[in-house]
Amino acid sequence: MEVDYLVVGQGLAGSLLSYNLLKENKSVLIVDSNEEITSSKIAAGIYNPITGRRLVKTWLADSLFPFLDTFYSDLESFLGTTFLHKKAMFRPFDSISDQNYWYGQSSDEAFKSYIRLVETDQEILKHYHAPYGGFYTELSGYVQVKLMLESFDTYFQQQGMILQENCSVENLTILEDKINFKNISAKAIIFCEGHNNKDNELFKYLPIEPTKGQILDVKIDNYQIESIVNKRVFILPESNYQRIGSTYERDFDDLLPTEEARNDLSAKLEAVLKSQYKIINQRTAVRPTTVDRRPILGKHPLYSNVFIFNGLGTKGVSLAPYFSLQMANFLIHHKPLMPEVDIRRFDYLYH
Ligand SMILES: Cc1cc2nc3c(=O)[nH]c(=O)nc-3n(C[C@H](O)[C@H](O)[C@H](O)COP(=O)(O)OP(=O)(O)OC[C@H]3O[C@@H](n4cnc5c(N)ncnc54)[C@H](O)[C@@H]3O)c2cc1C
């Protein structure tokens, strides 16, 4: 079998990249090991332009957020599934001075289209400690990533373009003009392996630092709030439960849920939530985070037909649409990559 591109990994990165390649009429074969627990399958899928403890506009927000809206909507039509949910995110103020600060910021052109201030909201006050009001972020929401990937998988299977197995560098033959894997011959290969990159002989020199994340599924009594609430933890309403997350753990030995994480998330939730709740599930996975918090795209320093698209970190849902297109344009049209995401920034680590 001969194809233009062999894509390793059918997470968020590999799926969206493959979609962009297909739109350019390229032939693609995806190899995925079908692990039960992956970052994409566990992700809450939230996208949000105002983040961090100091609440700043995220990197490239003005480009990423309008773009992702159109991208996921088009993708919903393509796959015939609904997984994009536009939802405002409520951020309670800590104090009067916090409130004053944000009243100042709200008239700033840079924030105007992103936030909407509120003094009180009865439904919020019923469940949350929010005496000083807060603001809603616009252009936020969530993507049901697992559902989207299942729809992709169905589509890829129908097209006969996905194989369920592991694809390691040791099983590849890399020639000047093609890559051979089993009975497949491809013009190029793109690794989209998430945190498994650490086992990839060709790319393990890259500073992708796995970060474990844990999430609780809870049921809050009489909860009718439709927006996402965020105050040190997010509270994301699903159809009949709420998701609370998440932890950021650099040191970990395994993927098991821990009591420490459960206590940490519960304590943060109880600091803002007035209502009673019960925990119904706890899940974990590992994010592919990078030292400089930017994705990694580009060509291997030595091989002209070996590529990577990885490092989506904590914000895969907002980064993947924009950068999967940038990666496809780089592969097909040789358009330059943004220097901040170009793998060449780490050339000094390659020996
Ligand atoms: C608890 C938690 C909460 C999160 N919440 C959010 C959120 O709210 N918003 C957000 O934007 N992001 C969130 N994320 C981050 C998000 O999940 C990641 O940015 C993104 O999913 C990474 O996608 P990926 O495709 O790079 O990697 P992965 O999801 O890890 O996918 C890699 C795929 O490649 C396959 N694979 C790997 N190696 C091989 C191989 N050698 N051969 C064959 N197949 C292989 C794996 O089986 C997997 O299917 C969260 C992550 C966690 C853990």
The ligand as a MOL file (V3000), in Angstrom:
LIG
                    3D

  0  0  0     0  0            999 V3000
M  V30 BEGIN CTAB
M  V30 COUNTS 53 58 0 0 0
M  V30 BEGIN ATOM
M  V30 1 C -6.8540 15.5690 33.0610 0
M  V30 2 C -6.6540 16.3210 31.7860 0
M  V30 3 C -7.4920 17.3790 31.4760 0
M  V30 4 C -7.3020 18.1010 30.2980 0
M  V30 5 N -8.1660 19.1170 30.0270 0
M  V30 6 C -7.9740 19.8560 28.9060 0
M  V30 7 C -8.8660 20.9170 28.6110 0
M  V30 8 O -9.8310 21.1730 29.3300 0
M  V30 9 N -8.6080 21.6630 27.4890 0
M  V30 10 C -7.5450 21.3980 26.6510 0
M  V30 11 O -7.3660 22.1050 25.6530 0
M  V30 12 N -6.7010 20.3790 26.9200 0
M  V30 13 C -6.8850 19.6210 28.0150 0
M  V30 14 N -6.0260 18.5900 28.2860 0
M  V30 15 C -4.8430 18.4260 27.4020 0
M  V30 16 C -5.1930 17.6840 26.1050 0
M  V30 17 O -5.6970 16.4380 26.4600 0
M  V30 18 C -3.9260 17.5370 25.2410 0
M  V30 19 O -3.4200 18.8110 24.8930 0
M  V30 20 C -4.1770 16.7830 23.9400 0
M  V30 21 O -5.2170 15.8650 24.0390 0
M  V30 22 C -2.9300 16.0510 23.4670 0
M  V30 23 O -3.2470 15.3530 22.2780 0
M  V30 24 P -2.1700 14.4870 21.5100 0
M  V30 25 O -2.8330 13.9550 20.2920 0
M  V30 26 O -0.9180 15.2640 21.3200 0
M  V30 27 O -1.7730 13.3010 22.5020 0
M  V30 28 P -2.6090 12.0130 22.9990 0
M  V30 29 O -3.9630 12.3490 23.3660 0
M  V30 30 O -1.7410 11.3610 24.0330 0
M  V30 31 O -2.6760 11.0720 21.7190 0
M  V30 32 C -1.5950 10.3260 21.2660 0
M  V30 33 C -2.1500 9.1100 20.5120 0
M  V30 34 O -1.0710 8.4190 19.8910 0
M  V30 35 C -1.1380 7.0380 20.1810 0
M  V30 36 N 0.2500 6.5730 20.1470 0
M  V30 37 C 1.2870 7.0440 20.8870 0
M  V30 38 N 2.4270 6.4180 20.5350 0
M  V30 39 C 2.1050 5.5430 19.5400 0
M  V30 40 C 2.8610 4.6220 18.7620 0
M  V30 41 N 4.1910 4.4960 18.8990 0
M  V30 42 N 2.2110 3.8700 17.8390 0
M  V30 43 C 0.8660 4.0030 17.6530 0
M  V30 44 N 0.1180 4.8730 18.3680 0
M  V30 45 C 0.7210 5.6400 19.2940 0
M  V30 46 C -1.8210 6.9660 21.5490 0
M  V30 47 O -2.4530 5.7290 21.7440 0
M  V30 48 C -2.8370 8.1180 21.4270 0
M  V30 49 O -4.0260 7.6730 20.8340 0
M  V30 50 C -6.2260 17.8010 29.4280 0
M  V30 51 C -5.4040 16.7120 29.7150 0
M  V30 52 C -5.6050 15.9800 30.8840 0
M  V30 53 C -4.7150 14.8180 31.1760 0
M  V30 END ATOM
M  V30 BEGIN BOND
M  V30 1 1 1 2
M  V30 2 1 2 3
M  V30 3 2 2 52
M  V30 4 2 3 4
M  V30 5 1 4 5
M  V30 6 1 4 50
M  V30 7 2 5 6
M  V30 8 1 6 7
M  V30 9 1 6 13
M  V30 10 2 7 8
M  V30 11 1 7 9
M  V30 12 1 9 10
M  V30 13 2 10 11
M  V30 14 1 10 12
M  V30 15 2 12 13
M  V30 16 1 13 14
M  V30 17 1 14 15
M  V30 18 1 14 50
M  V30 19 1 15 16
M  V30 20 1 16 17
M  V30 21 1 16 18
M  V30 22 1 18 19
M  V30 23 1 18 20
M  V30 24 1 20 21
M  V30 25 1 20 22
M  V30 26 1 22 23
M  V30 27 1 23 24
M  V30 28 2 24 25
M  V30 29 1 24 26
M  V30 30 1 24 27
M  V30 31 1 27 28
M  V30 32 2 28 29
M  V30 33 1 28 30
M  V30 34 1 28 31
M  V30 35 1 31 32
M  V30 36 1 32 33
M  V30 37 1 33 34
M  V30 38 1 33 48
M  V30 39 1 34 35
M  V30 40 1 35 36
M  V30 41 1 35 46
M  V30 42 1 36 37
M  V30 43 1 36 45
M  V30 44 2 37 38
M  V30 45 1 38 39
M  V30 46 1 39 40
M  V30 47 2 39 45
M  V30 48 1 40 41
M  V30 49 2 40 42
M  V30 50 1 42 43
M  V30 51 2 43 44
M  V30 52 1 44 45
M  V30 53 1 46 47
M  V30 54 1 46 48
M  V30 55 1 48 49
M  V30 56 2 50 51
M  V30 57 1 51 52
M  V30 58 1 52 53
M  V30 END BOND
M  V30 END CTAB
M  END
